[in-house]
Amino acid sequence: MQLALFQPDIPQNTGTILRLCACLDVTAHIIEPAGFPVSDRHFRRAGMDYLDQVTIMRHDSWPEFERWRNNGGYRLILFTTKGTSSYLDYRYGRADILLFGRESAGVPDEVASAADARLVIPIMPNLRSLNVAMAAAMALGEASRQLGSKTKEAAS
């Protein structure tokens, strides 16, 4: 299981998601261009000292990421407000990459059409969307539950 961010534009969210990936031992992909430099202080503060504990793969562009993904045989699972199936009803696999779009614009049609599945996290109809870091945590949590977590259980 891996997680990818398409052209993220809010450094605090990206830092929070990378911290999540570190804690769950999930490789994170950043598909450039990002809307901020990785030296951004907000990015560093949100990621804290966890940024040294996460595997981050950066891809210079969408086409470069797609070549890498197709060569590896990975399924692409897009989380989008335009999804037709609930993320709770989907059967995740170990070769899945969970993709999240830009906070300000989601993903373009080209990216959405390349996805093997387009999933939605159901929310109240009069609300627009969840924060991307919160959505990533929910998605990784469900996928990990289905696949069995490989991280150690928290001490009780």
N, C-alpha and C positions, 0 to 999 in steps of 0.2 A: 504494500500500500504506500502510495506517495501522494503528495499534495503539490499543486501548481497554482501560482498566482499570475494572472494575465495583466501585465502592465499596471501593477499596483500604484496608487497615487496618494495614499495616506500612510506616512511612515510609522505612526503609532500602531496601526492595524497590522502592518507587515511584521513589525517587531513582535507583537503579541502572538501572531500566527507562527512565527519562527520559534518562539519560546514553547508554544504548544507542540510543535514538531519535535523539538529537543526532548521534551518530557515524555512523548509517546514513541520516540525512536522512529520517526517518519522523515524520509528525505523530502526536502522542500525544493521546489523549482521556482525561479523567478524568470518570467518571460518579459524581456525588455521591450521598449524602454520603460523604466520605472519613473514615476513622477518626482523622485527625490534621489539624492546621492546616498549610498549605503553608509556614509559617514555622518548622516543627519543625526543630530543629538536626540531628537524625538524617537527615531528608529532605535538607536542604541539604548535609550532609557527604557523603552517598552520591552525590548529583548533582554535587557539586563545582562548578566554574565552568562546567560544561556546560549548566546549567539556562537560561542566557541564550542558548544556541545551539539550543534545541529549540522547535518550535512546539507549544504546549499549548492544547488546546481543552477548556474545562470545561463540563460539562452539569449543570444543577441536579438532574436526576432521570433515571431510566430512560425515562419517557415523552417527556421533552424530547429525549433522545438519539435515541430511535426515530423521532420526527418528523423530526429533522435528517437521520438516515440514510436514511429512506425518500424524503425530498425529493431527496436527492442520488443515489439509485439505487445505493447501496453494498451489497455482499454482506457478511453478518456471519458470521464463522467463529469459533466458540467452541472454545476449548481446554479440555477437561474430562476428568477421570478416568473419567467415565461415557460418553465418546465410543465410537463403534463402529468408526470408521475411523482408520487410522494417519495421522498428519500427513505422513508420507513418501509416501503414496499419493495425496494430494490434489493437484489442479491449481489453483494459485493464480492470481489475476488482479490486475491493477493497481487495480481498484476494490474490493478486499477490505479489510475491517477485521478484524484479528485481535483477538479479545476474550478477556480473562483475568479470572477472578472473584476474589472476596475470598480472601485467604490462609486465613482462618478458616472460610469457609463456601461457597466457590464462588459460584454464581449461583442464584437461585430458579428454579423451574420456568417461570415466565412468561418469563424471559430466555432460558432454554435452548430453549424452544419457538419463540422468535422467530428463532433462528439458522438460517441457510441450510445450515450444516454443523456437526457436532459431532465434533471430532477429538481423538484421544488420542495422547500421546507414550508409546509402550510402555516399561514399566519392569519390573523383577523383580516377580513376582506377590505376594510377601510384603511388599512395600514400598508405602506409601500414596501418595506423590506427590513430585514434584520441587519445588524452590523456584520460585516464580512468576517471578522474574527469570531464572533459568536456563531455564525453559520458554519464556519470551518470546524469549530469545536463540536458542534452538534453532529456534523457529518462524520468526522473522524471517530467520534464516540460510538455512533451507530455501526459504522463499518468495523471498528475494533470489537464491538460486542458480538457481531455476527461471526467474525473470523477468529475470535479468541485472542485476547491481548497477549503480546509477547513481552510486555514490560512487567516488572515485578509489581505485585499487589501492594497497596499501601498498608502500612502497619496499622492494626486496629487497636 
